[in-house]
Amino acid sequence: MTTGRCGTTTLTRLMKSCPETVATHEPRPHVKDPLRTRPYYLENSDSPESRRTFQEFRAWTLWRLKQRGLCYVELNGMKFYAHSIAAVMPRARFVFIHRHPAEFVRSGMRRGWYDHHPADGNRLTPRPDDPAASKWSEWQSLEKICWLWDATNRYFLAFLATIPRERQLSFAFDDLMNFETGHYRDLFTLVDVKPPSVDEAREVLTVRHNSQDSAEFPEYDRWSNGQRHTLHAIAGDTMRELGYE
């Protein structure tokens, strides 16, 4: 579970390096069509429909892999169905990867999020009871992307509080990318499989994947005071909870 821009392509490659796992980034059948992300977030519900959909779309794959003694790892955009997945799959484990909001915001600004981007139709907007809803029409892209980081990570933190500790793992993106710290091994420990060697991990984690930013937006140390104030005003509480300044 991530906000996006947290190395999911790299993580898929890392998990694929273990012969005991089957990892996929964009699995088929695709669940996004019957249950799109934004409407599900807005409804804020763990519905019987969503549970049935996951059972229908994943049961055959999971059964086949279980027969072969393999662990299934899926990294996709279905993060807001976590409650349904946890209920339908009681042995499922959840990994929460977070990243400094300034890096996430910078990537979103460079990609044109909330500024006539083709995927904006399925990007989150505030629920009616969210204080941000009354300000949304006045906000520019910067404010909206700050809110997106905050809302997504708040959802993850709230969800993780509902499941046992042994079913979850949380860490920062930078810790994952630093193979020397060995944090990547925790991923494999969580699902009880042998991790790759340091050399194998280095080969994956030192290569940057899926980096197609286009327009310019400054790094955090060159943000204006106004931009920093905007970020902290919208996401400050969640930043502090995750250890960011």
Buried (B, 14 or more C-beta within 10 A) or exposed (E): BBBBBBBBBBBBBBBBBBEBBBBBBEBEEEBEEEBBBBEBBBEEEBBEEBBEBBBEBBEEBBEEBEEEEBBBBBBBBBBBBBBBBBEBBEEBBBBBBBBBBBBBBBBBBBBBBBBEEEEBEEBBBBEEEBEBEEBBEEBEBBBBBBBBBBBBBBBBBEBBEEBEEEBBBBBBBBBBBEBEEEBBBBBBEBBEBEBBEEEBBBBBBEEEEEEEEEEEBEEBEEBEEEBEEBBBEBBBEBBEEBEBE
